[in-house]
Amino acid sequence: MKTVLIVDPFSTGKLYAPLLNAQGVRCIAVISTRDLPEHFTNDLVAENFHEVYHWEESLLTTLEDLSLSAVIAGCETAIYLTDYLTELLEISGNSRITSDLRRNKFSMQEALKEHELAHIDSYLLSSQNRIGEVVAKLEESATYVVKPLNSAATEGVVFAQGKGEAETALRNAAWRKKNDLGEVNLGFIVQSFIAGPEYVVDMVAFGGTYIIASVCKYTKVQKNGSMFVYESLDTLDPQAVELKPLTDYARQAAAALGVRVGPIHMEIIWSDAGPVMIEAGGRLHGGIAPLLFQQVYLPDLLSLSIDSYLGQPRPEVDEVSEISHGRIGFFCSDARRTFAPPSTQALQSAQADEAYCGHRYFIAAGHTTPVTIDFATCPGLFWLQSPSALQLDASTANLRKQLWG
């Protein structure tokens, strides 16, 4: 029986073990640090694992005796330890020499630059002492993005107009504070704002070659004083000819980041000058997307990722096939209000919709919804799948009415 180790099997990383168990593969879990927040560790489904360990160096002897077939990164917090263990245990994986390129937002841009790929010029600040020096280099009329080096999603990301707002954002930043991942912020970067539609490309590496497992496009709207309120994420056909510049660039960027095994999740802006990577992570797409992809693509992201980790042959195709249409819709709160779940009748109406797959709220009944200005203030989402793209539009309108009002 094969045995695999999953580091931090949280978020979408918890999806691996049930599928592996169904293939007769024994799963072991290792939690990378005891500092992980409860909203992560509560995701652990212990019954899916033969053993659950907390990482300490003495555990290496135990792991060596298991004759592991793979070490899998469950989520963002797992990257460094996953690469470290694959090297020490002499298992095929991604080199720990390049771990930073898949976790540190400054390092990944420098890697693109080194490989002469489109990138974003970035200023690195490891302490507040450099704020004055960096701000002096900024332009008064330009728009900038200030973000933490090692956070996830949009946590801590601030858009700033000119050097004055950039300086304010840096002075108000959460220096040396823990982020939502339970990690201490290692510093901040200031980047020029890149305009254009935002795409997500998920790939799976087989020995350094890449299968495009999904392509999605965000729809963003201007609301509540923000230009960047996310309305939806739509799946696209990875084989579409018009997407080839995007997917070609994504493959080149993945190679620059040293990804050789497993999934890579990449966010890209398609600017007037062409595609530019915003950031990437050496793990599955987060949220409910991998489950939706199972209904939209063949083969899908999860199955490809498992095949990659288990050393299965690379599929002969370069891109997966689109077999349906999918959408994730995001709820938006235009005012602070006490959240009340939908009535039984409204819920039944939503569930009866022919494209409905599920929904999720990020706020409990009786709590106050924040005004939505970004991902972090999004109160919930729903997801849809249909053979008809037009049906997605009709179902979106219906679900927004029934589930949010």
C-alpha positions as CSV (number, residue, x, y, z in Angstrom):
1,M,0.0,0.0,0.0
2,K,1.3,3.4,-0.9
3,T,1.6,6.1,1.8
4,V,1.6,9.8,1.2
5,L,2.1,12.7,3.6
6,I,-0.1,15.8,3.4
7,V,1.3,18.9,5.1
8,D,-1.4,21.2,6.5
9,P,-4.4,19.4,5.0
10,F,-6.6,22.5,5.4
11,S,-8.7,24.7,3.0
12,T,-8.8,22.8,-0.3
13,G,-5.9,20.6,0.9
14,K,-8.5,18.6,2.8
15,L,-9.9,17.4,-0.5
16,Y,-6.9,15.2,-1.2
17,A,-7.2,12.5,1.5
18,P,-10.7,11.2,0.6
19,L,-9.7,10.7,-3.1
20,L,-6.4,9.1,-2.1
21,N,-8.1,6.8,0.4
22,A,-10.5,5.7,-2.3
23,Q,-7.5,4.7,-4.4
24,G,-6.2,2.6,-1.6
25,V,-3.5,5.1,-0.6
26,R,-2.8,5.6,3.1
27,C,-2.6,9.2,4.2
28,I,-0.5,10.8,7.0
29,A,-1.0,14.4,8.1
30,V,1.6,16.7,9.4
31,I,0.7,20.1,10.8
32,S,3.6,22.5,10.1
33,T,3.3,24.6,13.3
34,R,1.2,24.9,16.4
35,D,0.8,28.6,15.7
36,L,-1.8,28.0,12.9
37,P,-5.2,29.7,13.7
38,E,-8.2,27.7,14.7
39,H,-10.1,28.6,11.5
40,F,-7.4,26.5,9.7
41,T,-7.0,23.6,12.1
42,N,-10.7,23.2,12.5
43,D,-10.7,22.1,8.9
44,L,-8.8,18.9,9.8
45,V,-10.8,15.7,9.1
46,A,-8.8,13.4,11.3
47,E,-10.6,10.2,10.3
48,N,-9.2,10.6,6.8
49,F,-5.7,10.0,8.1
50,H,-3.9,7.0,9.5
51,E,-1.8,9.3,11.8
52,V,-1.8,13.1,12.5
53,Y,1.5,14.6,13.7
54,H,2.7,18.0,14.6
55,W,6.0,18.9,13.0
56,E,9.2,18.7,14.9
57,E,12.6,17.7,13.7
58,S,12.6,14.4,15.6
59,L,9.7,13.3,13.4
60,L,12.0,12.7,10.5
61,T,13.0,9.2,11.8
62,T,9.3,8.2,11.9
63,L,8.7,9.6,8.4
64,E,11.8,7.8,6.9
65,D,10.4,4.5,8.1
66,L,7.1,5.1,6.2
67,S,8.6,4.8,2.7
68,L,6.5,7.7,1.6
69,S,5.5,7.9,-2.1
70,A,4.8,11.7,-2.0
71,V,4.7,14.8,0.2
72,I,1.8,17.1,-0.7
73,A,1.3,20.8,0.1
74,G,-2.2,21.2,1.5
75,C,-2.2,25.0,1.5
76,E,-0.1,28.1,1.6
77,T,1.4,27.5,5.0
78,A,2.7,24.1,3.8
79,I,5.1,25.2,1.0
80,Y,8.4,25.5,2.9
81,L,8.0,22.3,5.0
82,T,6.7,20.3,2.0
83,D,9.8,21.2,0.0
84,Y,12.1,20.6,2.9
85,L,10.7,17.1,3.5
86,T,10.7,16.1,-0.1
87,E,14.4,16.9,-0.2
88,L,15.4,15.2,3.0
89,L,13.3,12.1,2.3
90,E,14.6,12.0,-1.3
91,I,11.1,12.1,-2.8
92,S,10.3,13.7,-6.2
93,G,9.1,17.3,-5.5
94,N,9.9,21.0,-5.7
95,S,13.3,22.1,-4.5
96,R,13.6,23.9,-1.2
97,I,16.1,26.2,-2.9
98,T,13.2,27.7,-4.8
99,S,10.6,27.6,-2.1
100,D,10.7,31.4,-1.7
101,L,9.6,31.8,-5.4
102,R,6.3,30.1,-4.6
103,R,5.6,32.0,-1.3
104,N,7.4,35.4,-1.2
105,K,5.7,38.0,-3.4
106,F,8.9,39.9,-4.0
107,S,11.0,36.9,-4.8
108,M,8.5,35.6,-7.4
109,Q,8.6,38.9,-9.3
110,E,12.4,38.9,-9.2
111,A,12.3,35.4,-10.7
112,L,10.1,36.6,-13.6
113,K,12.5,39.5,-14.1
114,E,15.5,37.2,-14.1
115,H,13.9,35.1,-16.8
116,E,13.0,38.2,-18.9
117,L,9.3,37.6,-18.5
118,A,6.7,40.4,-17.9
119,H,6.8,41.3,-14.3
120,I,5.9,44.1,-11.9
121,D,8.7,46.3,-10.6
122,S,8.5,46.0,-6.8
123,Y,10.1,47.8,-3.8
124,L,10.8,45.5,-0.8
125,L,10.6,46.8,2.7
126,S,11.6,44.4,5.5
127,S,11.2,47.1,8.2
128,Q,9.6,50.5,8.7
129,N,13.0,52.1,8.5
130,R,12.9,52.0,4.7
131,I,9.6,53.8,4.3
132,G,11.1,57.2,3.6
133,E,13.7,55.9,1.2
134,V,11.1,53.9,-0.9
135,V,8.4,56.6,-0.9
136,A,11.0,59.1,-2.2
137,K,11.3,56.9,-5.4
138,L,7.5,56.9,-6.1
139,E,5.7,59.2,-8.4
140,E,3.0,61.6,-7.2
141,S,0.5,60.7,-9.9
142,A,0.9,57.0,-10.1
143,T,-1.3,54.3,-8.5
144,Y,0.4,51.7,-6.3
145,V,-0.4,48.5,-4.5
146,V,1.0,47.9,-1.0
147,K,0.8,44.3,0.1
148,P,2.4,41.9,2.7
149,L,5.1,39.6,1.5
150,N,3.5,36.4,2.8
151,S,-0.2,36.8,3.3
152,A,-3.0,35.1,1.4
153,A,-5.9,36.3,-0.7
154,T,-6.4,40.1,-0.4
155,E,-5.5,40.4,3.3
156,G,-3.5,43.5,4.0
157,V,-3.6,44.7,0.3
158,V,-4.1,48.5,0.0
159,F,-4.4,50.5,-3.2
160,A,-2.7,53.9,-3.0
161,Q,-2.9,57.0,-5.3
162,G,0.5,58.7,-5.3
163,K,3.4,58.7,-2.9
164,G,1.3,60.3,-0.1
165,E,-1.2,57.5,0.1
166,A,1.5,54.9,-0.3
167,E,3.4,56.3,2.7
168,T,0.2,56.3,4.8
169,A,-0.5,52.7,3.8
170,L,3.0,51.7,4.8
171,R,3.0,53.5,8.1
172,N,-0.4,51.9,9.0
173,A,0.6,48.4,7.8
174,A,0.6,45.5,10.2
175,W,4.3,45.3,10.7
176,R,5.5,42.1,12.5
177,K,1.8,41.2,13.2
178,K,0.3,37.8,12.6
179,N,-1.8,37.4,9.5
180,D,-4.8,35.2,8.9
181,L,-2.5,32.2,8.2
182,G,-1.0,32.5,11.7
183,E,2.3,33.7,10.2
184,V,4.1,36.9,11.2
185,N,4.2,39.4,8.3
186,L,7.8,39.3,7.0
187,G,7.6,42.7,5.4
188,F,5.8,44.6,2.6
189,I,6.2,45.4,-1.0
190,V,5.1,48.4,-3.1
191,Q,4.2,47.7,-6.7
192,S,2.9,49.7,-9.6
193,F,-0.8,49.1,-10.2
194,I,-1.3,47.1,-13.4
195,A,-4.7,47.7,-15.1
196,G,-6.6,45.1,-17.1
197,P,-9.0,42.1,-16.7
198,E,-7.9,39.6,-14.0
199,Y,-7.5,35.9,-14.8
200,V,-6.7,32.8,-12.8
201,V,-4.7,30.0,-14.4
202,D,-4.4,26.7,-12.6
203,M,-1.7,24.3,-13.8
204,V,-0.3,20.9,-12.8
205,A,3.4,20.2,-13.2
206,F,4.6,16.8,-14.4
207,G,8.4,16.8,-14.2
208,G,8.5,20.5,-15.2
209,T,6.0,20.4,-18.0
210,Y,2.6,21.9,-17.4
211,I,-1.0,20.9,-18.0
212,I,-3.4,23.8,-18.0
213,A,-6.1,22.5,-15.6
214,S,-8.4,25.6,-15.6
215,V,-8.7,29.2,-16.8
216,C,-11.0,31.6,-15.0
217,K,-11.8,35.3,-15.4
218,Y,-13.0,37.6,-12.6
219,T,-15.7,40.2,-13.2
220,K,-15.1,43.3,-11.0
221,V,-17.4,46.2,-10.4
222,Q,-17.1,49.7,-8.9
223,K,-19.1,49.8,-5.7
224,N,-19.1,51.2,-2.2
225,G,-16.2,53.5,-3.0
226,S,-14.0,50.7,-4.3
227,M,-13.1,49.9,-7.9
228,F,-12.3,46.3,-7.1
229,V,-15.5,44.6,-5.7
230,Y,-15.5,41.0,-7.1
231,E,-18.8,40.0,-8.6
232,S,-18.0,36.6,-10.2
233,L,-15.4,34.2,-11.3
234,D,-16.3,32.4,-14.6
235,T,-14.6,29.3,-16.0
236,L,-13.3,29.4,-19.6
237,D,-12.2,26.9,-22.1
238,P,-8.4,26.4,-21.7
239,Q,-8.1,25.3,-25.3
240,A,-9.6,28.5,-26.7
241,V,-7.2,30.0,-29.3
242,E,-7.7,33.5,-27.9
243,L,-6.4,32.4,-24.5
244,K,-3.1,31.0,-25.9
245,P,-1.0,34.2,-25.1
246,L,-2.2,33.9,-21.5
247,T,-1.6,30.2,-21.1
248,D,1.8,30.3,-22.9
249,Y,2.9,33.1,-20.5
250,A,1.6,31.1,-17.5
251,R,3.6,28.1,-18.4
252,Q,6.8,30.2,-18.7
253,A,6.1,31.9,-15.4
254,A,5.6,28.5,-13.7
255,A,8.9,27.3,-15.0
256,A,10.6,30.5,-13.7
257,L,9.1,29.8,-10.2
258,G,10.7,26.3,-10.2
259,V,7.5,24.3,-10.1
260,R,8.2,20.7,-11.1
261,V,5.6,18.6,-9.2
262,G,2.0,19.3,-8.2
263,P,-0.4,22.2,-8.7
264,I,0.3,25.9,-9.1
265,H,-2.3,28.6,-8.8
266,M,-1.5,31.8,-10.7
267,E,-3.3,35.2,-10.8
268,I,-2.6,37.2,-13.9
269,I,-3.6,40.6,-15.2
270,W,-4.0,40.8,-19.0
271,S,-2.7,44.4,-19.5
272,D,-2.5,46.4,-22.7
273,A,1.1,45.2,-22.9
274,G,0.2,41.5,-22.4
275,P,-0.2,39.1,-19.5
276,V,1.5,39.9,-16.2
277,M,1.6,37.6,-13.2
278,I,0.4,39.2,-10.0
279,E,1.3,36.3,-7.7
280,A,1.3,32.5,-7.5
281,G,1.0,29.7,-5.0
282,G,2.3,26.2,-5.2
283,R,-1.0,24.6,-4.1
284,L,-4.6,24.0,-5.2
285,H,-7.0,26.8,-6.1
286,G,-8.7,27.8,-2.8
287,G,-12.4,27.9,-1.8
288,I,-14.9,25.7,-3.6
289,A,-13.3,26.0,-7.1
290,P,-11.7,22.5,-7.2
291,L,-15.1,21.0,-6.6
292,L,-16.7,23.1,-9.3
293,F,-13.9,22.1,-11.7
294,Q,-14.8,18.5,-11.2
295,Q,-18.0,19.3,-13.0
296,V,-16.6,21.6,-15.6
297,Y,-13.3,20.1,-16.8
298,L,-12.0,16.7,-17.8
299,P,-9.6,15.7,-16.4
300,D,-9.9,18.0,-13.5
301,L,-7.5,19.9,-11.3
302,L,-7.7,17.5,-8.3
303,S,-7.3,14.3,-10.2
304,L,-4.4,15.7,-12.2
305,S,-2.7,17.0,-9.0
306,I,-2.9,13.5,-7.4
307,D,-1.5,11.9,-10.5
308,S,1.4,14.3,-10.5
309,Y,2.3,13.7,-6.9
310,L,2.0,9.9,-7.3
311,G,4.3,9.9,-10.3
312,Q,1.7,8.9,-12.9
313,P,2.5,9.5,-16.6
314,R,1.8,13.0,-17.9
315,P,-1.4,13.2,-19.9
316,E,-0.9,13.6,-23.6
317,V,-3.0,16.8,-23.8
318,D,-1.6,20.2,-22.9
319,E,-4.9,21.6,-21.8
320,V,-7.9,19.9,-20.2
321,S,-11.3,19.8,-22.0
322,E,-14.2,22.0,-21.0
323,I,-17.3,19.8,-20.6
324,S,-19.6,22.4,-19.0
325,H,-19.8,26.0,-17.8
326,G,-19.2,27.1,-14.3
327,R,-19.4,30.3,-12.2
328,I,-18.7,31.4,-8.6
329,G,-20.8,34.4,-7.7
330,F,-19.9,36.6,-4.8
331,F,-22.5,38.3,-2.5
332,C,-22.1,42.0,-1.9
333,S,-23.2,44.0,1.1
334,D,-23.8,47.7,0.3
335,A,-24.5,48.6,3.9
336,R,-23.8,47.4,7.4
337,R,-26.8,45.3,8.5
338,T,-27.6,42.4,10.7
339,F,-27.4,39.2,8.7
340,A,-30.4,37.0,8.6
341,P,-30.3,33.7,6.6
342,P,-32.8,33.3,3.8
343,S,-36.3,31.9,4.6
344,T,-37.0,28.2,4.0
345,Q,-39.0,29.1,1.0
346,A,-36.2,31.2,-0.5
347,L,-33.7,28.5,0.2
348,Q,-35.8,25.9,-1.5
349,S,-36.3,28.1,-4.5
350,A,-32.5,28.6,-4.8
351,Q,-31.8,24.9,-4.4
352,A,-34.4,24.1,-7.1
353,D,-32.5,26.3,-9.7
354,E,-31.2,24.0,-12.4
355,A,-27.7,25.4,-12.3
356,Y,-27.4,25.6,-8.5
357,C,-24.5,23.6,-6.9
358,G,-24.2,25.2,-3.5
359,H,-23.7,28.4,-1.5
360,R,-21.8,29.5,1.6
361,Y,-21.9,32.5,4.0
362,F,-18.8,33.9,5.7
363,I,-20.9,35.5,8.4
364,A,-23.1,34.1,11.1
365,A,-26.7,34.9,11.7
366,G,-27.2,37.9,13.9
367,H,-23.8,39.4,13.1
368,T,-23.3,42.7,11.3
369,T,-22.2,42.5,7.7
370,P,-19.3,44.8,6.7
371,V,-19.7,47.0,3.6
372,T,-18.1,45.0,0.8
373,I,-15.1,46.6,-0.8
374,D,-12.8,43.6,-1.5
375,F,-12.5,39.8,-1.0
376,A,-12.0,40.2,2.8
377,T,-15.4,41.9,3.2
378,C,-17.3,39.6,0.9
379,P,-20.1,38.0,3.0
380,G,-20.5,34.8,1.0
381,L,-20.7,33.1,-2.3
382,F,-22.6,30.6,-4.5
383,W,-21.5,28.4,-7.3
384,L,-23.2,27.2,-10.5
385,Q,-22.7,24.7,-13.3
386,S,-24.7,24.3,-16.5
387,P,-24.2,23.2,-20.1
388,S,-25.6,26.6,-21.1
389,A,-23.6,29.8,-20.4
390,L,-26.9,31.8,-20.7
391,Q,-28.4,29.7,-18.0
392,L,-25.6,30.9,-15.6
393,D,-26.8,34.5,-16.1
394,A,-30.4,33.7,-15.3
395,S,-29.4,31.5,-12.3
396,T,-27.1,34.2,-11.0
397,A,-29.9,36.7,-10.9
398,N,-32.2,34.2,-9.2
399,L,-29.7,33.2,-6.5
400,R,-28.7,36.7,-5.7
401,K,-32.4,37.4,-5.1
402,Q,-33.2,34.3,-3.1
403,L,-30.0,34.0,-1.0
404,W,-29.0,37.6,-0.4
405,G,-31.9,39.9,-1.3
